């Protein structure tokens, strides 16, 4: 789906202050990771406190913003598979 895009096309910020397409993909992947952690907490804890998630407040978020798009997509696919497997197992 991303083949043929010019270098940097996913890094354009069409609106100042808004995320690029690559940052949005990275956010989606990172949130899969966060959501998997939340599922495990829900299953392990009696009353887990699940606070609102904001990428800007997440210390684990910045490294995701520097990953190449292909790496983000690869990680997203792997996390998605883990998520589906975990939910199916419930």
C-alpha positions as CSV (number, residue, x, y, z in Angstrom):
1,X,0.0,0.0,0.0
2,X,2.9,2.3,0.7
3,X,5.0,1.2,-2.2
4,X,5.8,3.9,-4.7
5,X,5.7,6.8,-2.2
6,X,8.5,9.2,-2.4
7,X,11.0,9.3,0.5
8,X,9.6,11.5,3.2
9,X,6.0,11.5,1.9
10,X,4.7,9.9,5.1
11,X,6.6,12.5,7.1
12,X,4.7,15.5,5.7
13,X,2.7,17.4,8.2
14,X,-0.3,18.7,6.2
15,X,-1.5,20.7,9.1
16,X,1.1,22.4,11.4
17,X,1.1,20.8,14.8
18,X,-0.7,17.7,13.6
19,X,0.9,14.3,13.2
20,X,2.3,13.0,10.0
21,X,1.0,9.7,8.4
22,X,4.0,7.8,9.8
23,X,3.4,9.2,13.3
24,X,-0.2,8.2,13.1
25,X,0.8,4.6,12.0
26,X,3.3,4.6,14.9
27,X,0.6,5.7,17.3
28,X,-1.7,2.9,16.2
29,X,1.1,0.4,16.7
30,X,2.1,1.7,20.1
31,X,-1.5,1.7,21.2
32,X,-1.8,-1.9,20.3
33,X,1.1,-2.5,22.6
34,X,-0.6,-0.5,25.4
35,X,-3.9,-2.2,24.9
36,X,-2.3,-5.6,25.2
37,X,-0.8,-4.5,28.5
38,X,-4.2,-3.3,29.6
39,X,-5.8,-6.6,28.8
40,X,-3.2,-8.4,30.9
41,X,-3.8,-6.0,33.8
42,X,-7.6,-6.5,33.5
43,X,-7.1,-10.2,33.7
44,X,-4.5,-10.1,36.6
45,X,-5.8,-7.3,38.8
46,X,-9.1,-7.0,40.7
47,X,-9.7,-3.4,39.9
48,X,-6.9,-2.0,37.6
49,X,-6.7,1.8,37.3
50,X,-6.6,2.3,33.6
51,X,-5.8,6.0,33.0
52,X,-6.5,7.9,29.8
53,X,-3.8,7.3,27.3
54,X,-2.0,10.2,25.7
55,X,1.0,9.5,23.4
56,X,2.5,12.9,24.4
57,X,2.6,11.7,28.0
58,X,3.9,8.2,27.2
59,X,7.7,7.8,27.8
60,X,7.6,4.8,25.4
61,X,6.1,6.9,22.5
62,X,9.1,8.9,21.3
63,X,11.1,5.9,20.0
64,X,8.2,4.9,17.9
65,X,8.2,8.3,16.1
66,X,11.7,7.7,14.7
67,X,11.1,4.3,13.3
68,X,11.0,3.9,9.5
69,X,7.5,3.3,8.1
70,X,8.3,-0.3,7.1
71,X,9.4,-1.1,10.7
72,X,6.3,0.5,12.1
73,X,4.1,-1.6,9.8
74,X,6.0,-4.7,10.6
75,X,5.6,-4.2,14.3
76,X,1.9,-3.2,13.9
77,X,1.2,-6.4,12.1
78,X,2.9,-8.5,14.8
79,X,1.1,-6.6,17.6
80,X,-2.2,-7.0,15.8
81,X,-1.7,-10.7,15.5
82,X,-0.8,-10.9,19.2
83,X,-3.9,-8.9,20.1
84,X,-6.2,-11.1,18.0
85,X,-4.7,-14.2,19.4
86,X,-5.1,-13.0,23.0
87,X,-8.7,-11.8,22.5
88,X,-9.6,-15.0,20.7
89,X,-8.2,-17.0,23.7
90,X,-10.7,-15.3,26.0
